[in-house]
Amino acid sequence: MKVLLSKREKEISILIAKGYKDYEISETLFISRRRVGEIILNIKKKYKLNSRVSIGILVYHFGWLSINEVVREVDGKNVQQEENSIH
């Protein structure tokens, strides 16, 4: 039997793979931190996972995100943080 994630579960999985924390996910998707935690628990149960790292690996396995996308995003955040610290 194939296990499928809902659209929201997939969105959250991708954000986890990008390194977002629960509060960042809740702010990005406009949902409560508690709801984020519940959705993460559902993802872990569906695929019998034990960690957020496992969710990230799952995202790459399914091809929902490439390493280049993550590197670009991290570089963009670093540039913004450096610019903010200069001012």
C-alpha positions as CSV (number, residue, x, y, z in Angstrom):
1,M,0.0,0.0,0.0
2,K,1.4,3.4,-1.0
3,V,1.4,6.0,1.7
4,L,0.5,9.5,0.6
5,L,1.0,12.8,2.3
6,S,-1.6,15.6,2.2
7,K,-0.7,18.8,0.5
8,R,-0.1,20.5,3.9
9,E,2.1,17.5,5.1
10,K,4.1,17.8,1.9
11,E,4.6,21.6,2.4
12,I,5.8,21.1,5.9
13,S,8.1,18.2,4.9
14,I,9.8,20.5,2.4
15,L,10.2,23.3,4.9
16,I,11.7,20.8,7.4
17,A,14.1,19.7,4.7
18,K,15.1,23.3,4.2
19,G,15.9,23.6,7.9
20,Y,12.9,25.6,9.1
21,K,12.1,25.4,12.8
22,D,8.5,24.8,14.0
23,Y,7.9,28.5,14.7
24,E,9.2,29.5,11.2
25,I,6.9,26.9,9.6
26,S,3.9,28.3,11.5
27,E,4.8,31.9,10.5
28,T,5.3,30.9,6.9
29,L,2.1,28.9,6.6
30,F,0.0,31.0,9.0
31,I,-0.9,28.0,11.3
32,S,-0.3,27.5,15.0
33,R,2.9,25.9,16.3
34,R,0.8,23.2,17.9
35,R,-0.7,22.4,14.5
36,V,2.7,22.2,13.0
37,G,3.8,19.7,15.7
38,E,0.6,17.6,15.0
39,I,1.3,17.5,11.3
40,I,5.0,16.5,11.8
41,L,3.8,13.7,14.1
42,N,1.4,12.5,11.5
43,I,4.2,12.5,8.9
44,K,6.4,10.5,11.2
45,K,3.7,8.0,11.9
46,K,2.8,7.5,8.3
47,Y,6.3,6.6,7.3
48,K,7.5,5.2,10.7
49,L,10.1,7.9,11.1
50,N,11.9,8.9,14.3
51,S,13.4,12.3,13.4
52,R,13.1,15.5,11.4
53,V,16.3,14.5,9.6
54,S,14.4,11.4,8.3
55,I,11.7,13.6,7.0
56,G,14.3,15.7,5.1
57,I,15.8,12.5,3.6
58,L,12.3,11.5,2.5
59,V,11.8,14.8,0.8
60,Y,15.0,14.3,-1.2
61,H,14.1,10.7,-1.9
62,F,10.8,11.7,-3.5
63,G,12.5,14.5,-5.5
64,W,10.4,17.3,-3.9
65,L,13.5,19.3,-3.3
66,S,17.1,19.3,-4.7
67,I,20.2,20.1,-2.8
68,N,20.8,23.1,-5.1
69,E,17.5,24.7,-3.9
70,V,18.6,24.4,-0.3
71,V,22.0,25.8,-0.9
72,R,20.7,28.8,-2.8
73,E,18.2,29.5,0.0
74,V,20.8,29.2,2.7
75,D,23.2,31.5,0.8
76,G,20.3,34.0,0.4
77,K,19.6,33.9,4.1
78,N,23.3,34.4,4.9
79,V,23.6,37.3,2.5
80,Q,20.5,39.0,4.1
81,Q,21.9,38.4,7.6
82,E,25.3,39.9,6.7
83,E,23.6,42.9,5.1
84,N,21.5,43.5,8.2
85,S,24.5,43.3,10.5
86,I,26.4,45.9,8.5
87,H,23.7,48.5,9.0
